Amino acid sequence: MSIPNLISLGRLLSVPLAVWLILEGELGWAFWLFVASGLSDAIDGFVARAFRSRTALGGYLDPIADKALLVSVYLALGHEGYLPVWLVILVVFRDILIVGGVLLLYTLKEPFAIQPSFMSKINTTMQIVLVALVLSTFGLDLTEPPFDLKWVTAGMMWVVAVTTAWSGLGYIVTGSRLLSRLGGTK
């Protein structure tokens, strides 16, 4: 197994630890693990490109590790009351919708390229920023002036809601067009 794939696998295996830390109220440690996971994502991508060690396994393992971490952390933060349940449902539903669409196309044996849209990239960035804000605000005790980040976190929740809905609708439109094109050719 290549070094980038080992790094991605390590990130995937860190997911249960991140969830456990959040559920145990250790948000400071969860924050640092989340930061380390983000750095590992950047490192595995850099190593794969720099040393031309991209693999088919890595093409699947890296996004699976990323999504597993984000979805799991959102669920844990929602469970503990740090994120509103409606936002967790929106974020998780969008990802289920995307995975369901990919599985549908796969079962129809239709070739397709998984390319995240620009809005999806913005959405993922905003989701990561929100998790970092929540974990740092409550885990590093940034709730008192001059470091009170609660108001920034509250605003970021709405940014994530809008970008998640917009991105999800974009995937629905793209998937519907692809499926209608397939329906017309068979």
C-alpha positions in Angstrom: 0.0 0.0 0.0 1.3 3.4 -0.9 2.2 6.1 1.6 -0.7 8.4 0.6 -3.1 5.5 0.9 -1.7 4.7 4.4 -2.3 8.3 5.4 -5.9 8.2 4.1 -6.4 4.9 5.9 -5.1 6.5 9.1 -7.5 9.4 8.7 -10.4 6.9 8.2 -9.4 5.0 11.3 -9.3 8.2 13.3 -13.0 8.7 12.8 -14.2 6.6 15.8 -11.7 8.4 18.0 -13.0 11.8 16.9 -16.6 10.7 17.7 -15.6 9.3 21.0 -13.8 12.4 22.0 -16.8 14.6 21.2 -19.2 12.3 23.0 -16.9 12.3 26.0 -16.9 16.1 26.0 -13.2 16.3 25.1 -13.7 18.9 22.4 -10.2 20.4 22.7 -8.7 17.0 21.9 -11.3 16.5 19.1 -10.3 19.9 17.7 -6.6 18.9 17.5 -7.5 15.5 16.0 -9.6 17.3 13.4 -6.7 19.6 12.6 -4.4 16.7 12.3 -6.9 14.9 10.0 -7.0 18.0 7.8 -3.3 18.2 7.6 -3.1 14.5 6.7 -5.5 15.1 3.9 -3.3 17.9 2.5 -0.2 15.7 3.0 -1.5 12.6 1.3 -2.6 14.7 -1.7 0.8 16.4 -1.9 2.7 13.1 -1.6 0.5 11.4 -4.2 1.0 14.2 -6.7 4.7 14.9 -6.0 5.8 11.3 -6.1 3.3 10.3 -8.8 1.8 7.7 -6.5 -1.8 8.2 -7.2 -3.8 4.9 -7.2 -7.3 3.8 -7.9 -7.6 2.8 -4.2 -6.5 6.2 -3.2 -9.1 7.8 -5.5 -11.8 6.1 -3.4 -10.1 5.9 0.0 -9.4 9.6 0.3 -12.9 10.9 -0.3 -14.4 8.1 1.8 -12.1 9.1 4.7 -13.1 12.8 4.3 -16.8 12.1 4.2 -16.7 9.6 7.0 -15.0 12.1 9.2 -17.2 15.0 8.4 -20.5 13.1 8.6 -19.5 11.4 11.8 -18.4 14.6 13.5 -21.6 16.4 12.4 -23.7 13.6 13.9 -21.7 13.6 17.1 -21.8 17.4 17.5 -25.6 17.3 16.8 -26.1 14.5 19.3 -24.3 16.6 21.9 -26.3 19.7 21.1 -23.4 21.8 19.6 -25.1 21.8 16.2 -28.9 22.1 15.6 -30.5 18.8 14.5 -32.0 20.4 11.4 -28.5 21.3 10.1 -27.1 17.8 10.8 -30.0 16.3 8.9 -29.4 18.6 6.0 -25.7 17.9 5.8 -26.1 14.1 6.2 -29.1 13.9 3.8 -27.1 15.7 1.1 -24.3 13.2 1.4 -26.7 10.3 1.3 -28.3 11.8 -1.7 -25.0 12.0 -3.5 -23.9 8.5 -2.6 -27.4 7.2 -3.6 -27.1 8.9 -7.0 -23.6 7.4 -7.5 -24.9 3.9 -6.6 -27.8 4.3 -9.0 -25.6 5.3 -11.9 -23.3 2.4 -11.0 -26.2 -0.1 -11.0 -27.3 1.2 -14.3 -23.7 0.5 -15.5 -23.4 4.1 -16.8 -19.9 5.6 -17.1 -19.6 8.8 -15.1 -16.9 10.8 -13.6 -17.2 11.9 -10.0 -16.3 15.5 -10.1 -17.3 17.8 -7.2 -18.9 21.0 -8.4 -17.5 24.3 -7.5 -20.4 24.9 -5.0 -19.7 21.5 -3.5 -16.1 22.5 -2.9 -17.2 25.7 -1.2 -19.7 23.7 0.8 -17.2 21.2 2.0 -14.9 24.1 3.0 -17.7 25.8 4.9 -18.6 22.5 6.7 -15.0 22.1 7.8 -14.7 25.7 9.0 -17.9 25.2 11.0 -16.6 22.1 12.7 -13.3 23.8 13.5 -15.2 26.8 14.9 -17.5 24.6 17.1 -14.6 22.4 18.4 -12.3 25.4 19.0 -15.0 27.6 20.6 -16.1 25.0 23.1 -13.0 22.8 23.3 -10.5 25.6 23.7 -12.9 27.7 25.7 -13.2 30.6 23.3 -16.5 31.7 24.7 -15.4 34.8 26.6 -14.3 38.2 25.2 -12.1 39.0 23.4 -12.2 35.5 21.8 -16.0 34.9 21.9 -16.6 32.9 18.7 -20.2 31.9 19.5 -21.7 34.6 17.2 -19.3 33.6 14.3 -20.3 30.0 14.8 -24.0 30.9 14.7 -23.5 32.8 11.4 -21.5 30.0 9.9 -24.3 27.5 10.6 -26.5 29.5 8.2 -23.7 29.7 5.6 -23.4 25.9 5.8 -27.1 25.5 5.5 -27.3 27.6 2.4 -24.2 26.1 0.7 -25.4 22.6 1.6 -28.9 23.2 0.1 -27.4 24.9 -3.0 -24.9 22.1 -3.6 -27.5 19.4 -3.0 -29.9 21.0 -5.5 -27.0 21.3 -8.0 -26.4 17.5 -7.7 -30.1 16.8 -8.0 -30.3 18.9 -11.2 -27.2 17.3 -12.7 -28.4 13.8 -11.7 -31.8 14.4 -13.1 -30.4 15.6 -16.5 -28.1 12.5 -16.7 -31.0 10.1 -15.8 -33.4 11.7 -18.3 -30.7 11.5 -21.0 -30.2 7.8 -20.1 -33.9 7.2 -20.2 -34.2 8.7 -23.6 -31.4 6.6 -25.1 -32.5 3.1 -24.0 
